[in-house]
């Protein structure tokens, strides 16, 4: 009996200890629950701030308030605008693009940009009905960059597919017409066909065909194609052939325009590096000095520093000869 009573007392004591421990844990949990509203309130405020910040970033992005370098209109903007007002489709597109790039941009300039893009779209749409490949190409550009809403064709046979993609359709039409019509084989035709093949617009991407078309356009003195052909050949580890096209682009008067000037100056700077380091050509410090001087005279500060380094390694007679070449070269660009 005494042993049973002792066991019962021991069991009761253990139960009381467990109860006390449970009570302590319960009090701890209750104390933590009591502070939970403050924690939840803090998390809610943080989430709200994140949402507000995301909305502000989205609005700034859509309204074009991103931090960009100031962009002003080129000197020929007034002339292009006058041609656009006379009903030229390409001029309307170019004016709309210049207005879109303008920073800072006013609400009036933003509205004018949309108006010119809409006018360009309607004019190109009319020209596309005559099976003009360039009009189809420009419509694809306008729709791809979402400059204005899509104007769908009225004929039902255009809409044979469940998902009609106007961008791919216009690019496809442009590619087919450029390929089939021999009379369109101008520099612009070869360049646009190369762009379509390079990017895979309106069909499969084909870099070999794109490079071939860029070369054909480059031989017709197209500055953009000369630059692209040189870049693709250089990336394909063919520096000897690439330098030939870089030289054509560096000497092309089309690069003297305000739109292409920066690209041409970079090419001239790169030619200085080519002759300095012997990439695709033997090392020639005189040629490197010549191209560095051209780039420096057109505002490339990095080229001026490299020219200064070469200045001590050239004789005076060589510098004088290079100065005469520079004068002839600048006259060539101005013409």
Residue pairs with C-beta under 8 A, 6 or more apart in sequence:
60 66
64 103
64 105
64 110
68 103
69 103
70 103
70 104
71 101
71 102
71 103
72 102
73 98
73 102
74 98
74 257
74 258
74 259
75 258
76 258
77 95
77 98
80 91
80 94
80 95
80 98
81 91
81 95
83 91
84 91
84 92
84 94
84 95
84 116
84 119
87 123
88 123
89 120
89 123
89 124
89 127
89 135
89 138
90 120
90 138
92 116
92 117
92 119
92 120
92 123
93 116
93 117
93 120
93 124
93 138
93 141
93 142
95 116
96 112
96 113
96 114
96 115
96 116
96 117
96 120
96 147
97 113
99 105
99 109
99 110
99 112
99 113
99 116
100 110
100 113
100 147
102 109
114 147
114 148
117 142
117 147
117 148
118 148
120 138
120 142
121 139
121 142
121 147
121 148
121 151
122 151
124 135
124 138
124 139
124 142
125 135
125 139
125 151
127 134
127 135
128 135
128 136
128 139
128 170
128 173
131 177
132 177
133 173
133 174
133 175
133 177
133 178
133 181
133 184
133 189
133 192
134 174
134 184
134 188
134 189
134 192
136 170
136 171
136 173
136 174
136 177
137 170
137 171
137 174
137 178
137 192
137 196
139 166
139 170
140 166
140 167
140 168
140 170
140 171
140 174
140 201
140 202
142 148
143 150
143 166
143 167
143 170
144 167
144 201
150 166
152 158
152 159
152 164
152 166
153 159
158 164
158 169
167 201
168 201
168 202
169 202
170 202
171 196
171 201
171 202
171 203
172 202
172 203
173 202
174 192
174 196
174 202
175 193
175 196
175 197
175 201
175 202
175 203
176 202
177 184
178 184
178 189
178 192
178 193
178 196
179 193
185 216
186 220
187 217
187 220
187 221
187 222
187 225
188 217
188 222
190 213
190 214
190 216
190 217
190 220
190 222
190 225
191 213
191 214
191 217
191 222
191 224
191 225
193 213
194 209
194 210
194 211
194 212
194 213
194 214
194 217
194 225
194 228
195 201
195 210
196 202
196 203
197 203
197 205
197 206
197 207
197 209
197 210
197 213
198 205
198 207
198 210
198 228
199 205
207 232
210 232
211 229
211 232
211 233
213 225
214 225
214 228
214 229
214 232
215 225
215 229
215 245
216 225
217 224
217 225
218 225
218 226
218 229
218 245
218 248
221 248
221 252
221 254
222 254
223 249
223 252
223 254
223 255
223 260
223 264
224 260
226 245
226 246
226 248
226 249
226 252
227 245
227 246
227 249
227 263
227 267
229 242
229 245
230 242
230 243
230 244
230 245
230 246
230 248
230 249
230 267
231 242
233 239
233 241
233 242
233 245
234 242
234 246
239 274
239 279
239 280
240 280
240 281
242 280
243 271
243 274
243 279
243 280
243 281
246 267
246 270
246 271
246 274
247 271
249 255
249 264
249 267
250 264
250 267
250 268
250 271
250 291
250 294
251 329
251 332
251 333
252 264
253 332
253 333
253 334
253 335
254 260
255 261
255 263
255 264
255 267
255 333
256 264
256 333
256 334
261 298
265 295
265 298
265 299
265 300
266 300
268 291
268 294
268 295
268 298
268 300
268 303
269 291
269 292
269 295
269 300
269 302
269 303
271 287
271 291
272 287
272 288
272 289
272 290
272 291
272 292
272 295
272 303
272 306
272 307
273 279
273 288
274 280
274 281
274 288
275 281
275 283
275 284
275 285
275 287
275 288
275 291
276 283
276 285
276 288
276 306
276 310
277 283
281 287
285 310
285 313
285 314
286 314
286 318
286 322
288 306
288 310
289 307
289 310
289 311
289 314
289 318
289 319
289 322
290 322
290 325
290 326
291 303
292 303
292 304
292 306
292 307
292 310
293 303
293 307
293 322
293 326
294 303
294 326
294 329
295 303
296 303
296 304
296 307
297 326
297 330
311 319
314 322
